[in-house]
Structures are given as structure tokens and as C-alpha cells.
Amino acid sequence: MKTFRILGTAALCAVLVPALASCGDDDDEPGGDGTGGVVEIEGERLSSVAGVTIDYDSKGRVSKLTDNYGNDWEIDYAKGTLKGSDSDPEDNYKVKFNGKGYIAELKSSWSYTETEGGDKYSYNGSGTVSFSYNGSGCLTKVTSSMSGTGKNLTEGISGRFSESYTITLTWKDGNLVKAVEKGTENDNGDKDTWRDDTTIDYSSTPNEYRQLTFAVSGVANNATVMQVLGVAGLFGKGTAELPTRVSSVDEEGYSSTSNCSYTLRPNGSVSIERDGYNTYYYNYEEISRGFAPADAASLRLSAPRALFARHSRR
């Protein structure tokens, strides 16, 4: 028999990841079309990163991500949806953009049944993640709330799960220097809180085009779909300089550190990023041309689930 802890991580999680950007006050006005978010570098834009191909529509908006395993995620701007081809029912989103083309809100709801091991289960729930930016395109806060129920219809056993968290980002001289995440989860009346503090150190190497790197987007989470959307420009501007170290510590004192390094193209854009664990290859195309093939794959789009139920994954 499933426990509701399993229901919470299986039915109430979602795939994606909030990515990060650079500075201060809020300026969220959902309703933009996503055009302004795309990073353009001297007539070029990203065609792939870490083995994930990025496609654009006729208006120059990011429209599709495809990994080397054939998994893809599509943005339908007319319907306001973000949907994966190999995802669970709760992993489909309503998406809103602000006036600068950055993602301002993701909503998901689910109601479905499935059979596993001879038992039938039902799942119901909803969640919302909001992203706040300042007037310069800087992501300053991520706020999430979700709740849901799961029921073993065969045995008549049910459970309820809810969770909320806030990530507050602090910037100095154009660089993200600190991120504080505070959250609460409630699993059938069993309440738990957590806190994570992250600091980022920088070299004097300028991030010429304010590209969002995986080192910075990983501060908020590690799921790949939202990281790639962030690197493509849909979660605001990157840091003024390239980070060299990301250090985190949780409420129990557990700490981790990742060292970062980069190979740059002659024009100063990122060609290769290394974070001590992974190597990410960035490929570019001229905006007037077709799409370049992806380098060796590093990421799989369908694997991680991270927007909701963050803490229960640990």
C-alpha cells in the first residue's frame, strides 16, 4: 500500500525550476507574449545548451525544448500553456508572462485516477508559482503554494498534503550574492519547516551579455526544463560577472559547495560552463538561419520534478 508521503512526491510534485536573474523592486504585469525574454548576442541566439535543442516561433519566441532522448516541452502562447510530451497529468501548466517577456506565473491543477499493484488511486490538487522582477528585469522573489489529496480507492485510505515556500534573492553591483529559501510543508497534520541559505562568489570576468548560467539558476532548484528556459532568457537577466563558487547550508547545518569555471567565445559569450559536477555546452545560431544540432547531451528534460513539493524530495 502506498503511504501519503509517496502520494505527495508522486502526485503533487511538478517538473520545472525557477531560474534566477539580477536586482531589486517588483514590476510584474502578466500578459506579455514572451518575445522580450530571448537572449540575442550580436545577431545570434542559443540553438542548444547541454544537449537540449531550443526552437523558436516566427515571432522569435522560445517555443519548444527537445532533449536527445526525444522528450520535449512546448509553449503555446495563444493558449497560455507549457506542456511536456512525456509528463504526468499534474505536469502541465498555465503560464503568464510579464510585459518584458519573462515568466511571471505558472499554475497547475490535476484530477485523475490510476491503477498500480492492483489498487486504484485518485489524485486531486493545484499549485501556483509566482516570479517577481524589478523594472530592469531582475528576479527578486519566487513564491509557491500547493495542496492536494490522494486516496487509495481500493482500501478507502486517503491523505492530504500542502506546501509553501518563498525564495528571496539579494543582489549587489549586478550580481546575485545571496538567496534565502524558507518553506513549510504539512503532511496529514505533520508540519515541518525548512530554510536554505545560499551565497555566490564571483570572479572579475564580466558576463558580457548578462547570460543566465546553470550555476546561478541552480541556486533556486535543479530541475532542467526551467533551467534551460532561464538560460534562453525567460527568467530575466543574468549576473554582471561570472560566478566562481556557489555555497549552501540548510537549517541542520548541512553544507555544500560547487566551484564554477567557463570557456568563452571570442565575443565574450559563454561556450562551455563547468560547475564541478557537470559540463554544459552552449551552441548558437544566426537568427536568420536554421537551427544548429545539439552537442553531446548532458540533461534529460523529463527526469527531475521540482516546482512543487520541494522539501519532500530531500
VEXFI-102004 format. One record per residue (C-alpha): x, y, z; residue number from 1. Coordinates in pm, 1 decimal, decimal comma. Layout:
<rs>
<X X Y Y Z Z seq NUM>
...
</rs>
This chain:
<rs>
<X 0,0 Y 0,0 Z 0,0 seq 1>
<X 121,6 Y 349,7 Z -78,9 seq 2>
<X 172,0 Y 596,5 Z 202,4 seq 3>
<X 65,1 Y 953,6 Z 150,1 seq 4>
<X 430,1 Y 1062,8 Z 166,3 seq 5>
<X 468,1 Y 876,4 Z -162,4 seq 6>
<X 148,6 Y 1032,5 Z -292,5 seq 7>
<X 285,9 Y 1373,8 Z -202,8 seq 8>
<X 604,9 Y 1330,7 Z -401,8 seq 9>
<X 445,6 Y 1145,7 Z -692,4 seq 10>
<X 119,3 Y 1328,0 Z -743,2 seq 11>
<X 187,4 Y 1671,5 Z -602,9 seq 12>
<X 531,0 Y 1743,7 Z -748,9 seq 13>
<X 585,3 Y 1925,1 Z -1077,4 seq 14>
<X 875,4 Y 1926,8 Z -1321,5 seq 15>
<X 1034,6 Y 2260,4 Z -1371,8 seq 16>
<X 1265,1 Y 2502,4 Z -1193,6 seq 17>
<X 1265,7 Y 2861,9 Z -1119,8 seq 18>
<X 1565,5 Y 3031,2 Z -1271,2 seq 19>
<X 1736,2 Y 3346,0 Z -1146,7 seq 20>
<X 1824,0 Y 3693,5 Z -1270,6 seq 21>
<X 1965,3 Y 4027,1 Z -1141,7 seq 22>
<X 1849,1 Y 4311,3 Z -898,2 seq 23>
<X 1562,5 Y 4489,8 Z -694,1 seq 24>
<X 1194,2 Y 4611,7 Z -696,6 seq 25>
<X 892,6 Y 4428,9 Z -837,9 seq 26>
<X 728,6 Y 4501,2 Z -1172,1 seq 27>
<X 505,0 Y 4205,2 Z -1256,4 seq 28>
<X 233,4 Y 4260,2 Z -1512,9 seq 29>
<X 121,7 Y 3922,7 Z -1651,8 seq 30>
<X 4,9 Y 3942,3 Z -2010,9 seq 31>
<X 324,3 Y 3976,9 Z -2216,9 seq 32>
<X 388,8 Y 3735,6 Z -2502,5 seq 33>
<X 736,8 Y 3610,5 Z -2417,6 seq 34>
<X 919,3 Y 3787,3 Z -2700,9 seq 35>
<X 1135,4 Y 4017,1 Z -2490,4 seq 36>
<X 1290,9 Y 3738,0 Z -2287,6 seq 37>
<X 1503,2 Y 3583,2 Z -2563,8 seq 38>
<X 1876,8 Y 3649,1 Z -2529,9 seq 39>
<X 2025,4 Y 3795,1 Z -2850,1 seq 40>
<X 2403,4 Y 3815,9 Z -2887,1 seq 41>
<X 2528,9 Y 4013,8 Z -3185,3 seq 42>
<X 2263,3 Y 3871,6 Z -3417,6 seq 43>
<X 2271,8 Y 3525,4 Z -3260,6 seq 44>
<X 2066,6 Y 3329,6 Z -3012,3 seq 45>
<X 2104,7 Y 2993,9 Z -2839,9 seq 46>
<X 2020,9 Y 2691,9 Z -3055,9 seq 47>
<X 2102,0 Y 2434,2 Z -2789,1 seq 48>
<X 2251,3 Y 2407,2 Z -2443,3 seq 49>
<X 2358,6 Y 2090,9 Z -2258,6 seq 50>
<X 2220,0 Y 1877,2 Z -2540,1 seq 51>
<X 1873,7 Y 2038,0 Z -2528,2 seq 52>
<X 1765,2 Y 2193,7 Z -2858,6 seq 53>
<X 1581,8 Y 2526,4 Z -2837,0 seq 54>
<X 1329,1 Y 2608,8 Z -3110,4 seq 55>
<X 1173,0 Y 2948,9 Z -3174,3 seq 56>
<X 848,1 Y 3050,2 Z -3342,2 seq 57>
<X 802,2 Y 3304,3 Z -3621,8 seq 58>
<X 796,3 Y 3587,7 Z -3367,0 seq 59>
<X 1132,0 Y 3486,2 Z -3221,5 seq 60>
<X 985,3 Y 3341,6 Z -2902,5 seq 61>
<X 1109,2 Y 3022,1 Z -2736,8 seq 62>
<X 850,6 Y 2766,6 Z -2843,7 seq 63>
<X 996,6 Y 2420,5 Z -2781,6 seq 64>
<X 1272,2 Y 2236,5 Z -2593,3 seq 65>
<X 1381,8 Y 1889,0 Z -2707,2 seq 66>
<X 1641,7 Y 1666,0 Z -2543,1 seq 67>
<X 1843,8 Y 1387,0 Z -2705,5 seq 68>
<X 1603,7 Y 1125,7 Z -2566,2 seq 69>
<X 1312,3 Y 1268,3 Z -2764,5 seq 70>
<X 1138,3 Y 1434,8 Z -2468,7 seq 71>
<X 1006,3 Y 1781,5 Z -2540,2 seq 72>
<X 824,6 Y 2072,3 Z -2376,6 seq 73>
<X 619,8 Y 2323,8 Z -2575,0 seq 74>
<X 491,9 Y 2672,1 Z -2501,3 seq 75>
<X 160,8 Y 2759,1 Z -2666,3 seq 76>
<X 139,5 Y 3138,4 Z -2643,2 seq 77>
<X -215,1 Y 3154,8 Z -2777,8 seq 78>
<X -344,0 Y 2913,6 Z -2511,8 seq 79>
<X -100,4 Y 3022,8 Z -2241,7 seq 80>
<X 26,6 Y 2672,2 Z -2168,6 seq 81>
<X 356,9 Y 2495,0 Z -2103,4 seq 82>
<X 326,0 Y 2121,2 Z -2161,3 seq 83>
<X 557,1 Y 1820,6 Z -2175,6 seq 84>
<X 523,5 Y 1529,2 Z -2414,6 seq 85>
<X 629,2 Y 1271,5 Z -2154,4 seq 86>
<X 482,2 Y 1414,3 Z -1837,4 seq 87>
<X 222,9 Y 1328,8 Z -1575,1 seq 88>
<X -119,6 Y 1499,8 Z -1570,8 seq 89>
<X -11,3 Y 1744,7 Z -1299,6 seq 90>
<X 294,8 Y 1848,6 Z -1501,5 seq 91>
<X 101,9 Y 2071,2 Z -1743,3 seq 92>
<X 94,1 Y 2442,6 Z -1673,9 seq 93>
<X -91,1 Y 2760,3 Z -1740,8 seq 94>
<X 177,7 Y 3022,4 Z -1797,5 seq 95>
<X 169,4 Y 3403,1 Z -1779,8 seq 96>
<X 440,6 Y 3643,5 Z -1898,2 seq 97>
<X 510,8 Y 3994,9 Z -1779,8 seq 98>
<X 548,9 Y 4290,1 Z -2014,7 seq 99>
<X 921,1 Y 4220,8 Z -2064,3 seq 100>
<X 860,2 Y 3864,1 Z -2179,2 seq 101>
<X 967,3 Y 3691,0 Z -1857,3 seq 102>
<X 761,3 Y 3415,0 Z -1698,8 seq 103>
<X 555,9 Y 3568,8 Z -1417,6 seq 104>
<X 334,8 Y 3278,3 Z -1311,4 seq 105>
<X 289,9 Y 2904,2 Z -1351,4 seq 106>
<X -27,9 Y 2725,9 Z -1243,6 seq 107>
<X -105,8 Y 2357,2 Z -1238,2 seq 108>
<X -411,1 Y 2155,7 Z -1135,0 seq 109>
<X -482,4 Y 1785,6 Z -1157,6 seq 110>
<X -762,0 Y 1537,1 Z -1103,6 seq 111>
<X -714,1 Y 1180,6 Z -1224,7 seq 112>
<X -706,9 Y 813,6 Z -1126,4 seq 113>
<X -456,6 Y 538,0 Z -1190,6 seq 114>
<X -408,4 Y 172,9 Z -1105,8 seq 115>
<X -90,2 Y 38,5 Z -951,0 seq 116>
<X -21,6 Y -303,2 Z -797,6 seq 117>
<X -386,8 Y -398,0 Z -817,3 seq 118>
<X -503,2 Y -89,0 Z -626,0 seq 119>
<X -675,6 Y 213,2 Z -773,6 seq 120>
<X -575,9 Y 564,6 Z -667,2 seq 121>
<X -721,9 Y 910,9 Z -719,0 seq 122>
<X -524,5 Y 1236,3 Z -712,7 seq 123>
<X -653,9 Y 1592,7 Z -687,8 seq 124>
<X -471,1 Y 1918,7 Z -629,8 seq 125>
<X -345,5 Y 2251,3 Z -753,6 seq 126>
<X -44,9 Y 2478,7 Z -720,3 seq 127>
<X 82,7 Y 2822,4 Z -820,5 seq 128>
<X 436,4 Y 2957,7 Z -850,6 seq 129>
<X 486,4 Y 3333,7 Z -896,0 seq 130>
<X 804,4 Y 3514,0 Z -1005,3 seq 131>
<X 864,2 Y 3879,0 Z -913,1 seq 132>
<X 1102,1 Y 4105,5 Z -1108,9 seq 133>
<X 1210,9 Y 4466,9 Z -1091,9 seq 134>
<X 1196,1 Y 4718,8 Z -1374,5 seq 135>
<X 1539,5 Y 4614,5 Z -1500,3 seq 136>
<X 1439,0 Y 4252,2 Z -1546,0 seq 137>
<X 1579,4 Y 4121,6 Z -1218,2 seq 138>
<X 1417,3 Y 3822,4 Z -1047,1 seq 139>
<X 1378,9 Y 3916,7 Z -681,7 seq 140>
<X 1139,0 Y 3659,1 Z -536,6 seq 141>
<X 986,2 Y 3318,6 Z -607,6 seq 142>
<X 666,5 Y 3227,9 Z -420,4 seq 143>
<X 499,1 Y 2888,0 Z -435,7 seq 144>
<X 194,5 Y 2727,3 Z -276,3 seq 145>
<X 27,8 Y 2393,7 Z -345,2 seq 146>
<X -211,5 Y 2147,9 Z -186,9 seq 147>
<X -363,5 Y 1817,3 Z -283,5 seq 148>
<X -519,9 Y 1491,4 Z -178,5 seq 149>
<X -453,1 Y 1130,9 Z -262,8 seq 150>
<X -679,8 Y 834,7 Z -198,4 seq 151>
<X -643,6 Y 460,4 Z -225,4 seq 152>
<X -989,3 Y 389,1 Z -366,9 seq 153>
<X -946,4 Y 14,3 Z -320,1 seq 154>
<X -874,0 Y 33,7 Z 54,6 seq 155>
<X -1052,2 Y 361,1 Z 127,8 seq 156>
<X -740,6 Y 530,0 Z 273,3 seq 157>
<X -677,9 Y 897,7 Z 194,9 seq 158>
<X -428,9 Y 1171,3 Z 278,2 seq 159>
<X -372,0 Y 1543,1 Z 234,8 seq 160>
<X -53,6 Y 1734,5 Z 161,7 seq 161>
<X 24,9 Y 2104,9 Z 135,8 seq 162>
<X 339,4 Y 2307,4 Z 96,2 seq 163>
<X 452,3 Y 2666,9 Z 50,6 seq 164>
<X 791,0 Y 2831,6 Z 12,7 seq 165>
<X 949,1 Y 3166,2 Z -68,9 seq 166>
<X 1292,7 Y 3230,6 Z -217,8 seq 167>
<X 1420,9 Y 3584,3 Z -163,0 seq 168>
<X 1712,9 Y 3697,5 Z -380,3 seq 169>
<X 1965,5 Y 3964,3 Z -282,0 seq 170>
<X 2173,9 Y 4145,6 Z -545,1 seq 171>
<X 2477,4 Y 4369,2 Z -516,5 seq 172>
<X 2655,1 Y 4550,1 Z -800,7 seq 173>
<X 2456,5 Y 4349,5 Z -1054,6 seq 174>
<X 2537,6 Y 4009,7 Z -902,6 seq 175>
<X 2320,6 Y 3769,1 Z -709,6 seq 176>
<X 2505,9 Y 3735,1 Z -380,5 seq 177>
<X 2253,1 Y 3558,6 Z -158,0 seq 178>
<X 1934,6 Y 3354,6 Z -179,5 seq 179>
<X 1725,0 Y 3255,2 Z 122,5 seq 180>
<X 1458,4 Y 2990,1 Z 91,6 seq 181>
<X 1201,0 Y 2938,9 Z 367,9 seq 182>
<X 925,9 Y 2680,4 Z 345,2 seq 183>
<X 658,3 Y 2486,0 Z 526,8 seq 184>
<X 501,1 Y 2151,2 Z 447,3 seq 185>
<X 207,4 Y 1976,5 Z 609,0 seq 186>
<X 168,9 Y 1602,5 Z 556,1 seq 187>
<X -157,2 Y 1485,3 Z 714,7 seq 188>
<X -110,5 Y 1724,7 Z 1006,6 seq 189>
<X 260,9 Y 1654,7 Z 1041,4 seq 190>
<X 409,5 Y 2004,1 Z 996,1 seq 191>
<X 770,6 Y 2070,8 Z 903,0 seq 192>
<X 961,9 Y 2388,6 Z 819,9 seq 193>
<X 1295,2 Y 2440,1 Z 647,8 seq 194>
<X 1542,9 Y 2705,8 Z 548,9 seq 195>
<X 1829,0 Y 2707,9 Z 297,4 seq 196>
<X 2086,9 Y 2988,8 Z 266,7 seq 197>
<X 2298,9 Y 3017,7 Z -47,3 seq 198>
<X 2585,0 Y 3255,7 Z -122,7 seq 199>
<X 2761,8 Y 3309,9 Z -455,9 seq 200>
<X 3114,9 Y 3435,7 Z -512,5 seq 201>
<X 3236,3 Y 3596,4 Z -834,5 seq 202>
<X 3549,3 Y 3649,5 Z -1038,8 seq 203>
<X 3629,0 Y 3975,1 Z -1214,3 seq 204>
<X 3536,0 Y 3815,6 Z -1550,1 seq 205>
<X 3242,8 Y 4009,0 Z -1695,4 seq 206>
<X 2930,3 Y 3826,4 Z -1808,1 seq 207>
<X 2931,2 Y 4025,1 Z -2129,4 seq 208>
<X 2568,9 Y 3964,0 Z -2232,2 seq 209>
<X 2417,2 Y 3903,0 Z -1886,8 seq 210>
<X 2357,2 Y 3539,1 Z -1973,0 seq 211>
<X 2186,5 Y 3328,5 Z -1709,7 seq 212>
<X 2417,1 Y 3037,2 Z -1625,6 seq 213>
<X 2332,5 Y 2699,2 Z -1478,3 seq 214>
<X 2539,4 Y 2785,7 Z -1169,8 seq 215>
<X 2302,8 Y 3071,9 Z -1092,1 seq 216>
<X 1976,3 Y 2905,0 Z -1194,4 seq 217>
<X 2067,6 Y 2604,0 Z -981,2 seq 218>
<X 2052,9 Y 2821,4 Z -669,6 seq 219>
<X 1673,5 Y 2802,2 Z -679,8 seq 220>
<X 1646,8 Y 2440,4 Z -790,6 seq 221>
<X 1798,7 Y 2174,5 Z -1014,0 seq 222>
<X 1520,6 Y 2066,4 Z -1249,5 seq 223>
<X 1626,2 Y 2101,9 Z -1609,0 seq 224>
<X 1328,2 Y 2239,7 Z -1801,2 seq 225>
<X 1316,2 Y 2569,5 Z -1613,9 seq 226>
<X 1694,7 Y 2599,3 Z -1613,6 seq 227>
<X 1705,9 Y 2576,6 Z -1992,6 seq 228>
<X 1419,0 Y 2824,5 Z -2026,3 seq 229>
<X 1613,8 Y 3054,1 Z -1796,3 seq 230>
<X 1936,9 Y 3021,8 Z -1994,3 seq 231>
<X 1733,4 Y 3102,5 Z -2307,2 seq 232>
<X 1617,4 Y 3424,5 Z -2139,5 seq 233>
<X 1268,4 Y 3365,1 Z -1999,1 seq 234>
<X 1361,2 Y 3433,2 Z -1635,8 seq 235>
<X 1535,1 Y 3765,3 Z -1662,9 seq 236>
<X 1891,9 Y 3883,3 Z -1698,4 seq 237>
<X 2197,1 Y 3702,3 Z -1565,4 seq 238>
<X 2467,8 Y 3836,2 Z -1338,9 seq 239>
<X 2716,5 Y 4113,2 Z -1423,0 seq 240>
<X 3012,3 Y 3881,6 Z -1361,3 seq 241>
<X 3056,1 Y 3505,8 Z -1393,9 seq 242>
<X 3027,0 Y 3317,4 Z -1063,0 seq 243>
<X 3316,2 Y 3110,6 Z -929,6 seq 244>
<X 3159,5 Y 2938,5 Z -628,8 seq 245>
<X 2810,8 Y 2853,7 Z -500,9 seq 246>
<X 2782,9 Y 2758,7 Z -131,9 seq 247>
<X 2469,0 Y 2643,9 Z 50,5 seq 248>
<X 2376,8 Y 2549,4 Z 406,0 seq 249>
<X 2043,5 Y 2423,4 Z 539,4 seq 250>
<X 1876,8 Y 2458,7 Z 879,7 seq 251>
<X 2050,3 Y 2144,7 Z 1006,1 seq 252>
<X 2393,7 Y 2275,0 Z 915,9 seq 253>
<X 2447,5 Y 2053,5 Z 612,7 seq 254>
<X 2657,2 Y 2244,5 Z 361,0 seq 255>
<X 2769,0 Y 2201,0 Z 0,8 seq 256>
<X 2997,9 Y 2394,5 Z -232,4 seq 257>
<X 3026,6 Y 2392,3 Z -611,3 seq 258>
<X 3316,1 Y 2556,4 Z -796,8 seq 259>
<X 3243,9 Y 2705,2 Z -1140,1 seq 260>
<X 3454,1 Y 2776,7 Z -1449,0 seq 261>
<X 3386,9 Y 2889,2 Z -1806,7 seq 262>
<X 3522,9 Y 2887,0 Z -2157,8 seq 263>
<X 3420,8 Y 3196,7 Z -2352,8 seq 264>
<X 3380,6 Y 3259,3 Z -2723,6 seq 265>
<X 3583,1 Y 3541,8 Z -2885,8 seq 266>
<X 3284,7 Y 3776,5 Z -2847,7 seq 267>
<X 3263,0 Y 3709,1 Z -2474,3 seq 268>
<X 2956,4 Y 3480,9 Z -2473,8 seq 269>
<X 2963,7 Y 3151,0 Z -2284,4 seq 270>
<X 3080,8 Y 2846,4 Z -2481,2 seq 271>
<X 3131,1 Y 2591,2 Z -2202,4 seq 272>
<X 3025,2 Y 2601,1 Z -1838,0 seq 273>
<X 3158,7 Y 2365,5 Z -1569,1 seq 274>
<X 3025,2 Y 2350,3 Z -1215,1 seq 275>
<X 3245,6 Y 2080,7 Z -1062,6 seq 276>
<X 2991,7 Y 1809,1 Z -1138,8 seq 277>
<X 2868,3 Y 1877,6 Z -1491,7 seq 278>
<X 2986,1 Y 2030,5 Z -1817,3 seq 279>
<X 2735,8 Y 2230,1 Z -2025,4 seq 280>
<X 2796,8 Y 2316,0 Z -2391,4 seq 281>
<X 2632,0 Y 2627,7 Z -2537,2 seq 282>
<X 2560,2 Y 2636,7 Z -2914,0 seq 283>
<X 2444,0 Y 2942,5 Z -3109,1 seq 284>
<X 2282,4 Y 3020,3 Z -3442,2 seq 285>
<X 2241,9 Y 3330,2 Z -3652,8 seq 286>
<X 1885,3 Y 3447,3 Z -3609,8 seq 287>
<X 1820,7 Y 3435,8 Z -3986,5 seq 288>
<X 1934,9 Y 3070,7 Z -4021,5 seq 289>
<X 1800,9 Y 2728,4 Z -3936,6 seq 290>
<X 1878,8 Y 2555,3 Z -3611,3 seq 291>
<X 2219,3 Y 2406,8 Z -3524,8 seq 292>
<X 2246,7 Y 2048,4 Z -3397,4 seq 293>
<X 2296,8 Y 1990,9 Z -3025,6 seq 294>
<X 2625,4 Y 1886,9 Z -2868,4 seq 295>
<X 2659,2 Y 1572,4 Z -2657,5 seq 296>
<X 2365,9 Y 1550,2 Z -2418,6 seq 297>
<X 2408,2 Y 1637,5 Z -2053,7 seq 298>
<X 2047,0 Y 1690,6 Z -1948,0 seq 299>
<X 1725,4 Y 1493,9 Z -1971,5 seq 300>
<X 1412,0 Y 1706,2 Z -1966,5 seq 301>
<X 1170,8 Y 1450,4 Z -1824,8 seq 302>
<X 1373,8 Y 1338,2 Z -1522,4 seq 303>
<X 1350,8 Y 1594,9 Z -1235,4 seq 304>
<X 1035,9 Y 1724,9 Z -1070,3 seq 305>
<X 1092,1 Y 2036,6 Z -867,1 seq 306>
<X 844,9 Y 2322,2 Z -866,2 seq 307>
<X 610,3 Y 2187,3 Z -601,5 seq 308>
<X 687,1 Y 1955,1 Z -307,7 seq 309>
<X 1045,9 Y 2077,5 Z -296,0 seq 310>
<X 1115,6 Y 1979,3 Z 62,2 seq 311>
<X 966,2 Y 1628,9 Z 49,4 seq 312>
<X 1210,6 Y 1536,9 Z -223,3 seq 313>
<X 1504,8 Y 1560,5 Z 16,1 seq 314>
</rs>
